Amino acid sequence: MSAGGACILEGDVLDRLAEMPDESVNCVVTSPPYWGLRDYGADGQIGLEESLDEHIAKMVAVFAEVRRVLRSDGVMWLNYADMYHGGGYANHKINGTKWLEEHGGDRRRSRQQDRINANPDIKPKDLCGMPWRVAFALQADGWYLRSDVIWHKPNPMPESCTDRPTKSHEYVFLMTKSAKYWYDADAVREPSKTRFHSIGGFREGVIDNAQTPKEYRNTSRDRTGKNIRTVWTIPTEPMPDAHFATFPQKLAHRCILAGCPIGGNVLDPFSGSGTTVYVAAKNDRNGIGIELNPEYVEISRRRLSGDLFIDLVIKTAGSSNV
């Protein structure tokens, strides 16, 4: 695959990962289905497990295969949000009324009760702590847990709760296969402010470009700006297509620039609408996505093929390897 290419593999994530060669990916940027929050209407989907432990075990199994295909110097950015026990499935109607009728109507209430019954150690209304449970399970399985990032969403989904604050953040974990790995801190530096003396006292300046006076530049290794922090304020992005849980391009862009060299391979094993693949291809990397739901594969196809710079390949289950 040439630089700037895009490949969407349709099928079960474990099946498609098994087809990929060892250490063939430089960087992983992904947001797996969160436990118990949504029903995407696809047989075999992850996230509908009744037991919290069952879901975590599934995550460990998937990301063990991800670790196999990741290079020894590769990195993974894993986005995961928390949820409250006894809630969820609020967006189960992703395929509309027709899908609900075909599957026996509204299953939300019965599934919520099944999940409560299957997890007696967690009280209804408890915050589950799922991002950290998943992160610690992956750490125990061999991943290096290098950083936790707070993705602050200035335009969060409104909530009807009146007995707690409205949630406006998710977690993004930086995880690696080895203690030493490829990471480009300079590619994602933030503008830095400094106070410098001028006639009449001190004033603030911003060190962020070549126009900054030489005497006020950050001269360490010719860098400008400061090392990126662990709170990222990035708005969510609407999508005109059916996929509502859209990964923001700006978030994917930051992870890819820091975690993958130009010409490298970026994998999203839960590709959804194809944002990671799209951003990778736009930035001279090769994007590889895996997606179970054929409707999302079609969304990705339309989205990716709309830009002539992308050499798009759609591979369905049972097709040749990457």
N, C-alpha and C positions, 0 to 999 in steps of 0.2 A: 504494500500500500504506500503510495507516495504521500509526501507531506501535504497537509490540507485535505486529506481524504476523509470519508465518512462511511461507516459500516454499521448497519443495524441488524442484529441477529435476533430473529423471532423464535421464542420458545422458552422452556423452563430454564431458569438461571443456572441450576446445577448441571443440566444437560449441556447447555451451550458453553459453560466454562470448561467442562471436561474435554471439549473439542479444541481448546486453545493450548498452545505449547507453553512449557515452563518458561518463566522469566521473560515474557514477551511484551510486558506492559511497563511503562515508566511511571505512570501516575493513575490513581483511581480517584474519581470525584463522584460521589453518589449520595442519594437519599433514599434508603429502603422504605418500603411500606411500614408505617408505624403500627404498633400493636393495637388492634381493636378500634381503630379510628374510622376506617373507611372500608366499604365493600366495593371493589372495582369491577365486580361482575365477571371475573375470569376464573375458570376452574384451575385449581392448583395454586392460587395466589397465596402469597405470604402476608401475614398480618391478622388473619382471622382465627388463629389458634386460640382455643379456650383458655389454656394455661399460659401464664407468664413464662414459666420455665420452658415450656415447649417452644414458644416463640424465640427465646434467647438461644436455645439449642439449635434452632434453625438458622439463626443469624451466625452462630459460631461455625456451623457446617458450610454455609455459603462463603463466609469470609476466609475460611481455611483454603478453599479453592481459589479465592481471589489472591490470597497470599502466595499460592503456588505460581500463578501466572504473573505476579508482580516481580520485577527485577529485584535483585538483592539490595540495590541502592534506590529502590522506588519508595514512593510515599502514597498514603491514602488520606483523603479528606472525607470524613463520614458525618453527614448531617442527620440528626435525629431529634425529634421533639418529644416532650413529656405529655402525659395525659392523666386524667383522673379515673379512678376505678369506678366502674358502673356507668360511665358515660360512653361517648363515642358512637360510631356508626351514623353520625348526623348527616354525612354526605354519602350514604349508601345508594342513593338514587342516581348514580352517575350515568346509567344508560336509560333513565327515564321510566315512565309508568309501564311501558311495554315489557321491559326487562323484569320489573317487579311481578307483573302478572304471570310471566313465564316461569318464575321461580317461587310462586306460591304467595305472593303479596309481601307486605312489610314484615321483614324478619328481625327488625332492629330490637324490639322489646325482648323477644325470646333469646336472642343472642346475648344481649346484655345480662340477662338473668343467668344464662349458662356460664358466662364468663365470671360472674360473681360467685356462683356455686363452685367453680373450678379453682378459685383462688381464695380460700377461706382466711389466709393469713393477711390479706389486704382488705381493709374495711371499705365499704362504699364511700365515695367522696375523697378517699386518700389520693394524694399525688403519688404516682407509681414510681417515679425516679427512673424511668426506663432508659433515658440516654446513658446514665452512669452505670446502670445494671449491664447494658449491652457493652459499653466500653470496658468495664472491668472483666466481663466474661471473655472478650477478645484479648485483653491483656493477659489473662490467665492461660489463654490458648497459644500465646507466643508473640502477639503483636507488642511493639513498643508504643506506649501511650505518651506522646510527646507534648501535646498542648490541647487545652480546651478553649474554644473560641465561642463567645456569645454573639450570635447573630441577632442584633437588635433590629426589630421591624417597626419603623415609625408609622406604618399603616397596617396595624394588625387587624385580624378578623374581629368584628364586634362580638362580645359575649353578653349573655343575659344574666350573668352571675351578679349577685348583690352582697355576697358574704366573703369575697376575696378580690384581690386586684385582677384586672384583665391581663392575660398573658400576652406579652409582646416580644418574646424572644424564643430562639431555639439554640441548640448546641451544634457546633461543628468541631469534630475531633480530628487532630492531626495524628495519624498513626503510621508507623513504619515497620518494615520487615527486619531492618538491621539497626544497630546503634549508630552507624554512619551512613549517610544517604545524600542524594542530590537535592539541594534546596537553594533557590535563588532569592535571597532576601532583598537584593537590590531591585529586583523587578517589581516589587510591590511596596517600595518605601512610601511613607506618607510625608506630606509637607511638614517641616518642623519650624516652630517659632522660636526666636531667640530675642533676647534683649541686648541692645548694643548702645554704646554711648554716642551721643551726638551733641552738637551745640545746643545748650538749653536743657540738657538732661538725658534720660534714657527713653528710648522708644522701641516698639516691637517691630521686628521684621520677619518675613517668611522666607525660609530657605527651601526653595522648591524648583529653581530653574537656573539656567546659565546666566541670567541677567542679574542675579544676586552679586553684589560687590565681592570681589575676591577675598577681602579681609574678613568677610562674614560667612563665607561658605563652610560647609562641613567638608574638611579636606581629608578625612580618613578614607584612604583608598579611593579618592576622587568620588565619593558618594555624595549625593545631596538628599536631604530629608532624613527621617528617623525610621528606625525599625518598626515594622507594623505592630500594632497593639492587638490585644485579645478581645476587644469589643468592636464589632463591625456593624455600622449602621447602614443597612441596605434595604430599600423598600421591596416588598413583594411585587410581582408583575402579573397583570391579567393576561389571559390567553383567550383568543376568540374561539378556539376549539374546545372540545369536551373536557380536556384534562385540566382540572382546577388547581391541583397541587403543583404549581409550576415553580421550578427551581430558578431563581433570578439569574439572568445572564451575568450581572456584575459579580455575584458571589462565585459562580463557576469560573469566571475570568480570573479573579484573584487567586483562586486555588490552582488553576492550571498554570498561570505564569510563575507562581512560586514553586510548583511541584514537578514541572515537566519541561525538558529542554526543547527547543525548536526542532521539529522533525520527529519528536518522540511520539509514543502511543499513549493515549488517554482512554481509560475504560470507565464506563458507567454500567454496572451490572443490573441496575434498575432504571432503565433509560427514560421511561415515561414519554414525555413529549419531545425528548431528544435535545434538551438544552445543553447538556455537557458536550455531546457530540458536535452540536452546532458551533459552540464557542471554541472548542478545540480546533475544528477545521478552519474557522475564521482567523485563528491565530497561528497558522502554519504548523499545527500538530495533527496527528491522525486520531480521529474520534471513533471509538468502538462502543456501541450500545447493545445491551441485551434487554429485550422486552417481551413479556408473556402475552400481553393483550394485543390482538391484531388491530384493534381500533387505534391504539396509540402508535403502533408501527406505521399505520397509514398517516396519522398526524405528523409523525417524524418525516415520513417520505415527502409529504407536501412542503413541510417547512424547510427541509434540507435541499430539495431539488429546485427550490425557488431561487437559489444563488448559484450562478454559473461557475464560481470558483471551486465548488465542491464536487468531487468525483464520488457520487453516491452509489453505494452498493447495498441492496436490501437482500438479506439472506434469511430464508424461512427455515423452519425446523426440518432437519434431515438434509440440508444442503451442505455443500463442501465447507471445509474449515476456513478460518480466517487466514 
